[in-house]
Amino acid sequence: MSSAQQTLPEARYGTSSDERADRKLKVIGAVLGVLLLGIVGWFGYDYISGKNAFSGELIASKVVSASEVEVKLDVQKDAATGGVCTVRALAESGAEVGRKDVVFAQRTEQVTKVFTLRTTEKATAAELVSCAQR
């Protein structure tokens, strides 16, 4: 008896279901990869370009009296834009005792403002809530 290999002819029965599934997964993976690369590129460009950036930082705060807090605020922005920052004063309990919106309309890239925030009772801290471009 001779031992002959019993294999099916490759072209006769078409591609196997495993090969079709592999091809489908490769196509799906390529599409998702391109999509992810596009999203990362978009956010990266937006972050690096920094156009219309407006950010603020609370440099210092000092309790002046039982009804006032002196606040020093530094803002980095595009020279052509303006914006507003919201600052609040907090009591020892954590309750908000004062709030003020400070407008920045100067045509410079960096602005430092010192202002007084009036409070309804003695504050122990000041907090920068948000800054937004107008």
N, CA, C and O atoms as a DFTB+ gen file, in Angstrom:
536 C
 N C O
     1  1       0.813      -1.156       0.000
     2  2       0.000       0.000       0.000
     3  2       0.876       1.246       0.000
     4  3       1.861       1.308       0.735
     5  1       0.537       2.213      -0.795
     6  2       1.323       3.446      -0.856
     7  2       0.649       4.508       0.007
     8  3      -0.575       4.564       0.120
     9  1       1.453       5.313       0.587
    10  2       0.890       6.372       1.426
    11  2       0.883       7.678       0.630
    12  3       1.911       8.341       0.492
    13  1      -0.240       8.017       0.134
    14  2      -0.404       9.241      -0.643
    15  2      -1.069      10.288       0.241
    16  3      -1.939       9.972       1.052
    17  1      -0.654      11.518       0.077
    18  2      -1.280      12.592       0.856
    19  2      -2.639      12.895       0.283
    20  3      -2.817      12.990      -0.931
    21  1      -3.583      13.043       1.165
    22  2      -4.938      13.347       0.710
    23  2      -5.257      14.802       1.051
    24  3      -5.787      15.095       2.122
    25  1      -4.933      15.702       0.137
    26  2      -5.226      17.126       0.313
    27  2      -6.168      17.550      -0.789
    28  3      -6.172      16.991      -1.885
    29  1      -6.952      18.533      -0.478
    30  2      -7.902      19.037      -1.456
    31  2      -7.200      20.030      -2.377
    32  3      -6.308      20.754      -1.934
    33  1      -7.578      20.074      -3.622
    34  2      -7.015      21.082      -4.522
    35  2      -7.408      22.487      -4.047
    36  3      -8.570      22.730      -3.722
    37  1      -6.435      23.414      -4.007
    38  2      -6.660      24.731      -3.414
    39  2      -7.662      25.575      -4.184
    40  3      -8.522      26.197      -3.560
    41  1      -7.596      25.624      -5.479
    42  2      -8.447      26.509      -6.271
    43  2      -9.857      25.952      -6.447
    44  3     -10.768      26.685      -6.833
    45  1     -10.042      24.694      -6.176
    46  2     -11.314      24.066      -6.476
    47  2     -12.444      24.446      -5.539
    48  3     -13.593      24.548      -5.969
    49  1     -12.138      24.659      -4.258
    50  2     -13.196      24.878      -3.285
    51  2     -13.241      26.309      -2.728
    52  3     -14.004      26.558      -1.794
    53  1     -12.478      27.234      -3.247
    54  2     -12.513      28.630      -2.808
    55  2     -11.710      28.835      -1.534
    56  3     -11.058      27.911      -1.046
    57  1     -11.758      30.055      -0.993
    58  2     -11.005      30.352       0.217
    59  2     -11.767      29.867       1.438
    60  3     -12.995      29.778       1.430
    61  1     -11.030      29.560       2.472
    62  2     -11.668      29.050       3.690
    63  2     -12.300      30.200       4.459
    64  3     -11.994      31.368       4.219
    65  1     -13.177      29.857       5.376
    66  2     -13.856      30.883       6.170
    67  2     -12.861      31.587       7.092
    68  3     -13.059      32.753       7.432
    69  1     -11.804      30.901       7.497
    70  2     -10.780      31.533       8.325
    71  2     -10.077      32.649       7.568
    72  3      -9.805      33.703       8.143
    73  1      -9.783      32.444       6.315
    74  2      -9.117      33.473       5.524
    75  2     -10.025      34.674       5.304
    76  3      -9.563      35.815       5.324
    77  1     -11.319      34.426       5.093
    78  2     -12.261      35.542       4.930
    79  2     -12.379      36.347       6.222
    80  3     -12.424      37.577       6.185
    81  1     -12.431      35.661       7.360
    82  2     -12.519      36.341       8.651
    83  2     -11.250      37.152       8.920
    84  3     -11.327      38.273       9.423
    85  1     -10.088      36.593       8.590
    86  2      -8.832      37.314       8.776
    87  2      -8.805      38.585       7.933
    88  3      -8.373      39.634       8.413
    89  1      -9.255      38.508       6.700
    90  2      -9.265      39.674       5.814
    91  2     -10.223      40.739       6.351
    92  3      -9.910      41.929       6.321
    93  1     -11.384      40.314       6.841
    94  2     -12.358      41.247       7.394
    95  2     -11.787      41.951       8.621
    96  3     -11.953      43.161       8.769
    97  1     -11.124      41.218       9.494
    98  2     -10.524      41.809      10.685
    99  2      -9.402      42.783      10.321
   100  3      -9.246      43.818      10.970
   101  1      -8.635      42.466       9.308
   102  2      -7.566      43.370       8.868
   103  2      -8.145      44.676       8.335
   104  3      -7.605      45.746       8.614
   105  1      -9.226      44.604       7.578
   106  2      -9.854      45.808       7.038
   107  2     -10.433      46.651       8.170
   108  3     -10.241      47.867       8.201
   109  1     -11.142      46.009       9.101
   110  2     -11.718      46.735      10.237
   111  2     -10.612      47.372      11.079
   112  3     -10.740      48.523      11.494
   113  1      -9.551      46.649      11.328
   114  2      -8.428      47.182      12.098
   115  2      -7.774      48.366      11.411
   116  3      -7.423      49.347      12.066
   117  1      -7.606      48.285      10.096
   118  2      -7.003      49.394       9.356
   119  2      -7.887      50.639       9.408
   120  3      -7.384      51.747       9.596
   121  1      -9.196      50.465       9.244
   122  2     -10.121      51.609       9.288
   123  2     -10.114      52.239      10.670
   124  3     -10.045      53.463      10.779
   125  1     -10.182      51.443      11.726
   126  2     -10.159      51.980      13.085
   127  2      -8.819      52.649      13.402
   128  3      -8.782      53.665      14.096
   129  1      -7.726      52.085      12.900
   130  2      -6.411      52.685      13.100
   131  2      -6.305      54.055      12.453
   132  3      -5.789      54.992      13.061
   133  1      -6.791      54.179      11.222
   134  2      -6.769      55.469      10.526
   135  2      -7.659      56.478      11.244
   136  3      -7.292      57.646      11.371
   137  1      -8.813      56.041      11.710
   138  2      -9.724      56.918      12.437
   139  2      -9.090      57.412      13.734
   140  3      -9.168      58.603      14.037
   141  1      -8.471      56.530      14.497
   142  2      -7.804      56.907      15.738
   143  2      -6.650      57.864      15.467
   144  3      -6.465      58.835      16.201
   145  1      -5.889      57.606      14.441
   146  2      -4.781      58.485      14.074
   147  2      -5.292      59.878      13.708
   148  3      -4.670      60.880      14.064
   149  1      -6.413      59.945      13.005
   150  2      -7.006      61.233      12.651
   151  2      -7.463      62.010      13.874
   152  3      -7.251      63.220      13.957
   153  1      -8.088      61.328      14.822
   154  2      -8.566      61.989      16.042
   155  2      -7.395      62.502      16.873
   156  3      -7.430      63.633      17.358
   157  1      -6.369      61.689      17.039
   158  2      -5.188      62.115      17.792
   159  2      -4.523      63.302      17.097
   160  3      -4.092      64.244      17.763
   161  1      -4.435      63.267      15.783
   162  2      -3.861      64.378      15.032
   163  2      -4.654      65.655      15.198
   164  3      -4.073      66.729      15.355
   165  1      -5.963      65.557      15.165
   166  2      -6.837      66.730      15.313
   167  2      -6.643      67.380      16.685
   168  3      -6.441      68.591      16.777
   169  1      -6.706      66.574      17.749
   170  2      -6.534      67.127      19.084
   171  2      -5.116      67.654      19.297
   172  3      -4.925      68.669      19.966
   173  1      -4.136      66.977      18.739
   174  2      -2.757      67.445      18.847
   175  2      -2.559      68.789      18.177
   176  3      -1.916      69.674      18.741
   177  1      -3.100      68.952      16.988
   178  2      -2.990      70.230      16.281
   179  2      -3.699      71.333      17.056
   180  3      -3.175      72.441      17.175
   181  1      -4.871      71.044      17.576
   182  2      -5.624      72.035      18.332
   183  2      -4.873      72.448      19.591
   184  3      -4.881      73.622      19.961
   185  1      -4.225      71.492      20.251
   186  2      -3.478      71.781      21.473
   187  2      -2.225      72.593      21.166
   188  3      -1.929      73.562      21.864
   189  1      -1.487      72.203      20.125
   190  2      -0.233      72.876      19.789
   191  2      -0.474      74.268      19.239
   192  3       0.250      75.202      19.580
   193  1      -1.482      74.419      18.393
   194  2      -1.733      75.733      17.791
   195  2      -2.141      76.741      18.855
   196  3      -1.775      77.913      18.764
   197  1      -2.892      76.307      19.862
   198  2      -3.263      77.160      20.977
   199  2      -4.021      78.410      20.585
   200  3      -4.071      79.377      21.345
   201  1      -4.609      78.396      19.409
   202  2      -5.333      79.595      18.992
   203  2      -6.508      79.835      19.929
   204  3      -7.153      78.903      20.409
   205  1      -6.761      81.094      20.170
   206  2      -7.844      81.523      21.050
   207  2      -7.672      81.011      22.475
   208  3      -8.653      80.750      23.172
   209  1      -6.416      80.869      22.906
   210  2      -6.163      80.388      24.261
   211  2      -6.408      81.517      25.256
   212  3      -6.050      82.668      25.007
   213  1      -7.011      81.180      26.366
   214  2      -7.282      82.130      27.434
   215  2      -7.227      81.352      28.740
   216  3      -8.118      80.553      29.032
   217  1      -6.184      81.586      29.522
   218  2      -6.073      80.854      30.776
   219  2      -5.636      81.793      31.886
   220  3      -4.880      82.738      31.658
   221  1      -6.112      81.526      33.071
   222  2      -5.804      82.358      34.223
   223  2      -5.219      81.553      35.355
   224  3      -5.393      80.337      35.436
   225  1      -4.514      82.261      36.238
   226  2      -3.913      81.608      37.395
   227  2      -4.022      82.551      38.587
   228  3      -3.692      83.732      38.484
   229  1      -4.477      82.032      39.700
   230  2      -4.560      82.804      40.935
   231  2      -3.166      82.814      41.548
   232  3      -2.672      81.777      41.992
   233  1      -2.530      83.981      41.572
   234  2      -1.160      84.093      42.076
   235  2      -1.147      84.192      43.601
   236  3      -0.385      83.491      44.266
   237  1      -1.992      85.064      44.150
   238  2      -1.996      85.264      45.599
   239  2      -3.361      85.773      46.050
   240  3      -4.110      86.384      45.287
   241  1      -3.649      85.501      47.298
   242  2      -4.851      86.068      47.914
   243  2      -4.524      86.384      49.366
   244  3      -3.782      85.660      50.030
   245  1      -5.097      87.484      49.841
   246  2      -4.817      87.925      51.205
   247  2      -6.108      88.465      51.807
   248  3      -6.769      89.316      51.212
   249  1      -6.460      87.973      52.978
   250  2      -7.641      88.458      53.683
   251  2      -7.292      89.818      54.278
   252  3      -6.416      89.928      55.136
   253  1      -7.992      90.854      53.807
   254  2      -7.730      92.217      54.240
   255  2      -8.550      92.556      55.474
   256  3      -8.045      93.167      56.416
   257  1      -9.810      92.160      55.464
   258  2     -10.697      92.431      56.604
   259  2     -11.763      91.347      56.638
   260  3     -11.707      90.383      55.874
   261  1     -12.723      91.511      57.520
   262  2     -13.803      90.528      57.640
   263  2     -14.738      90.560      56.440
   264  3     -15.554      89.656      56.264
   265  1     -14.623      91.608      55.606
   266  2     -15.523      91.699      54.455
   267  2     -14.800      91.875      53.125
   268  3     -15.441      92.168      52.116
   269  1     -13.467      91.702      53.101
   270  2     -12.716      91.875      51.857
   271  2     -11.534      90.919      51.764
   272  3     -10.883      90.589      52.756
   273  1     -11.284      90.487      50.523
   274  2     -10.114      89.670      50.209
   275  2      -9.429      90.327      49.021
   276  3     -10.083      90.677      48.038
   277  1      -8.119      90.494      49.106
   278  2      -7.352      91.047      47.991
   279  2      -6.824      89.878      47.163
   280  3      -6.225      88.948      47.703
   281  1      -7.047      89.930      45.857
   282  2      -6.700      88.825      44.971
   283  2      -5.778      89.326      43.859
   284  3      -5.990      90.406      43.307
   285  1      -4.748      88.528      43.535
   286  2      -3.852      88.821      42.416
   287  2      -4.028      87.712      41.394
   288  3      -3.800      86.537      41.680
   289  1      -4.443      88.112      40.187
   290  2      -4.783      87.156      39.131
   291  2      -3.925      87.430      37.908
   292  3      -3.787      88.580      37.489
   293  1      -3.341      86.370      37.326
   294  2      -2.503      86.483      36.133
   295  2      -3.180      85.737      34.991
   296  3      -3.601      84.592      35.156
   297  1      -3.288      86.392      33.823
   298  2      -3.974      85.801      32.676
   299  2      -3.038      85.781      31.469
   300  3      -2.383      86.777      31.163
   301  1      -2.983      84.625      30.783
   302  2      -2.266      84.462      29.522
   303  2      -3.313      84.337      28.428
   304  3      -4.231      83.524      28.535
   305  1      -3.177      85.151      27.359
   306  2      -4.195      85.134      26.315
   307  2      -3.607      85.620      25.008
   308  3      -2.479      86.112      24.967
   309  1      -4.364      85.480      23.953
   310  2      -4.013      86.048      22.667
   311  2      -4.251      87.554      22.760
   312  3      -5.238      87.987      23.355
   313  1      -3.356      88.355      22.176
   314  2      -3.455      89.817      22.316
   315  2      -4.753      90.373      21.732
   316  3      -5.234      91.410      22.189
   317  1      -5.316      89.717      20.752
   318  2      -6.519      90.238      20.089
   319  2      -7.811      89.844      20.801
   320  3      -8.887      90.299      20.411
   321  1      -7.728      89.021      21.821
   322  2      -8.953      88.550      22.468
   323  2      -9.093      89.109      23.873
   324  3      -8.128      89.583      24.472
   325  1     -10.286      89.045      24.373
   326  2     -10.584      89.424      25.743
   327  2     -11.323      88.285      26.408
   328  3     -11.671      87.297      25.760
   329  1     -11.559      88.419      27.687
   330  2     -12.269      87.348      28.375
   331  2     -12.650      87.750      29.776
   332  3     -12.495      88.902      30.182
   333  1     -13.147      86.784      30.502
   334  2     -13.596      87.015      31.866
   335  2     -13.190      85.819      32.737
   336  3     -13.273      84.665      32.317
   337  1     -12.752      86.130      33.957
   338  2     -12.423      85.090      34.930
   339  2     -13.332      85.267      36.140
   340  3     -13.624      86.389      36.553
   341  1     -13.769      84.161      36.693
   342  2     -14.630      84.178      37.866
   343  2     -13.823      83.707      39.076
   344  3     -13.203      82.644      39.051
   345  1     -13.842      84.518      40.132
   346  2     -13.119      84.213      41.362
   347  2     -14.140      84.190      42.493
   348  3     -15.083      84.981      42.506
   349  1     -13.943      83.274      43.445
   350  2     -14.838      83.240      44.591
   351  2     -14.034      83.164      45.880
   352  3     -12.899      82.688      45.897
   353  1     -14.647      83.643      46.962
   354  2     -14.044      83.596      48.289
   355  2     -14.775      82.534      49.101
   356  3     -15.990      82.369      48.997
   357  1     -14.000      81.821      49.910
   358  2     -14.559      80.729      50.702
   359  2     -14.360      80.988      52.191
   360  3     -13.319      81.485      52.620
   361  1     -15.372      80.644      52.959
   362  2     -15.274      80.736      54.416
   363  2     -14.553      79.496      54.943
   364  3     -14.258      78.574      54.183
   365  1     -14.273      79.481      56.232
   366  2     -13.597      78.338      56.839
   367  2     -14.403      77.052      56.683
   368  3     -13.828      75.968      56.589
   369  1     -15.728      77.164      56.656
   370  2     -16.593      75.999      56.498
   371  2     -16.609      75.468      55.062
   372  3     -17.113      74.373      54.812
   373  1     -16.060      76.239      54.121
   374  2     -16.067      75.839      52.715
   375  2     -17.193      76.494      51.931
   376  3     -17.284      76.325      50.715
   377  1     -18.045      77.235      52.614
   378  2     -19.162      77.904      51.945
   379  2     -18.647      79.115      51.164
   380  3     -17.686      79.773      51.565
   381  1     -19.301      79.386      50.058
   382  2     -18.943      80.546      49.255
   383  2     -19.495      81.802      49.911
   384  3     -20.687      81.890      50.206
   385  1     -18.601      82.787      50.139
   386  2     -19.022      84.029      50.789
   387  2     -18.818      85.247      49.890
   388  3     -19.116      86.370      50.296
   389  1     -18.321      85.041      48.690
   390  2     -18.142      86.139      47.746
   391  2     -17.784      85.602      46.373
   392  3     -17.158      84.550      46.243
   393  1     -18.198      86.355      45.333
   394  2     -17.925      85.936      43.959
   395  2     -17.801      87.189      43.103
   396  3     -18.533      88.160      43.297
   397  1     -16.853      87.157      42.140
   398  2     -16.665      88.307      41.269
   399  2     -16.210      87.841      39.896
   400  3     -15.372      86.947      39.773
   401  1     -16.779      88.466      38.858
   402  2     -16.347      88.253      37.475
   403  2     -15.423      89.401      37.101
   404  3     -15.812      90.567      37.172
   405  1     -14.197      89.070      36.701
   406  2     -13.200      90.075      36.350
   407  2     -13.001      90.046      34.841
   408  3     -12.675      89.005      34.269
   409  1     -13.200      91.202      34.197
   410  2     -13.104      91.303      32.741
   411  2     -11.691      91.698      32.351
   412  3     -11.095      92.594      32.948
   413  1     -11.155      91.008      31.323
   414  2      -9.837      91.308      30.765
   415  2     -10.020      91.702      29.307
   416  3     -10.267      90.849      28.454
   417  1      -9.897      93.007      29.019
   418  2     -10.081      93.506      27.657
   419  2      -8.795      94.121      27.101
   420  3      -8.801      94.647      25.988
   421  1      -7.693      94.066      27.856
   422  2      -6.438      94.656      27.423
   423  2      -5.923      93.963      26.166
   424  3      -6.164      92.774      25.959
   425  1      -5.210      94.718      25.327
   426  2      -4.656      94.191      24.073
   427  2      -3.220      93.714      24.260
   428  3      -2.351      94.011      23.441
   429  1      -2.975      92.983      25.326
   430  2      -1.662      92.401      25.593
   431  2      -1.825      90.910      25.828
   432  3      -2.927      90.419      26.073
   433  1      -0.697      90.193      25.747
   434  2      -0.762      88.735      25.896
   435  2      -0.762      88.286      27.347
   436  3      -1.264      87.207      27.661
   437  1      -0.205      89.102      28.234
   438  2      -0.193      88.751      29.653
   439  2      -0.706      89.934      30.454
   440  3      -0.257      91.066      30.273
   441  1      -1.647      89.660      31.336
   442  2      -2.245      90.703      32.168
   443  2      -2.253      90.219      33.609
   444  3      -2.664      89.094      33.893
   445  1      -1.798      91.071      34.511
   446  2      -1.864      90.778      35.947
   447  2      -2.744      91.841      36.588
   448  3      -2.503      93.037      36.431
   449  1      -3.759      91.399      37.305
   450  2      -4.684      92.323      37.969
   451  2      -4.709      92.025      39.458
   452  3      -4.717      90.869      39.881
   453  1      -4.722      93.093      40.239
   454  2      -4.932      92.996      41.673
   455  2      -6.252      93.707      41.958
   456  3      -6.437      94.862      41.576
   457  1      -7.163      93.015      42.627
   458  2      -8.480      93.592      42.893
   459  2      -8.992      93.114      44.244
   460  3      -8.473      92.164      44.831
   461  1     -10.018      93.795      44.712
   462  2     -10.627      93.461      46.003
   463  2     -11.944      92.729      45.762
   464  3     -12.778      93.150      44.961
   465  1     -12.099      91.642      46.467
   466  2     -13.317      90.834      46.403
   467  2     -14.069      91.027      47.711
   468  3     -13.572      90.676      48.781
   469  1     -15.265      91.586      47.618
   470  2     -16.081      91.828      48.821
   471  2     -16.767      90.524      49.232
   472  3     -17.188      89.734      48.386
   473  1     -16.869      90.316      50.545
   474  2     -17.454      89.079      51.068
   475  2     -18.585      89.383      52.043
   476  3     -18.675      90.484      52.587
   477  1     -19.439      88.398      52.253
   478  2     -20.565      88.558      53.179
   479  2     -20.172      88.222      54.615
   480  3     -20.836      88.651      55.558
   481  1     -19.088      87.451      54.784
   482  2     -18.527      87.164      56.104
   483  2     -17.038      86.907      55.918
   484  3     -16.546      86.941      54.790
   485  1     -16.319      86.652      56.995
   486  2     -14.868      86.496      56.906
   487  2     -14.497      85.287      56.046
   488  3     -14.965      84.171      56.269
   489  1     -13.644      85.546      55.062
   490  2     -13.172      84.483      54.173
   491  2     -11.809      83.993      54.633
   492  3     -11.058      84.725      55.278
   493  1     -11.499      82.752      54.295
   494  2     -10.181      82.197      54.617
   495  2      -9.380      81.878      53.367
   496  3      -8.170      81.665      53.446
   497  1     -10.040      81.843      52.209
   498  2      -9.338      81.520      50.967
   499  2     -10.065      82.097      49.783
   500  3     -11.255      82.403      49.855
   501  1      -9.335      82.248      48.676
   502  2      -9.926      82.643      47.402
   503  2      -9.613      81.547      46.389
   504  3      -8.590      80.870      46.485
   505  1     -10.504      81.385      45.423
   506  2     -10.370      80.302      44.448
   507  2     -10.754      80.812      43.058
   508  3     -11.762      81.498      42.892
   509  1      -9.939      80.468      42.072
   510  2     -10.272      80.775      40.676
   511  2     -11.224      79.695      40.190
   512  3     -10.867      78.517      40.153
   513  1     -12.435      80.093      39.816
   514  2     -13.449      79.134      39.386
   515  2     -13.256      78.778      37.924
   516  3     -13.161      77.601      37.577
   517  1     -13.195      79.805      37.050
   518  2     -13.039      79.545      35.613
   519  2     -12.586      80.798      34.896
   520  3     -12.714      81.909      35.409
   521  1     -12.055      80.603      33.700
   522  2     -11.702      81.687      32.789
   523  2     -12.245      81.309      31.416
   524  3     -12.108      80.166      30.980
   525  1     -12.862      82.274      30.739
   526  2     -13.421      82.000      29.421
   527  2     -13.173      83.182      28.495
   528  3     -13.167      84.339      28.914
   529  1     -12.974      82.862      27.255
   530  2     -12.755      83.869      26.228
   531  2     -14.086      84.465      25.807
   532  3     -15.104      83.774      25.775
   533  1     -14.073      85.741      25.485
   534  2     -15.294      86.398      25.003
   535  2     -15.227      86.562      23.526
   536  3     -16.157      87.095      22.921
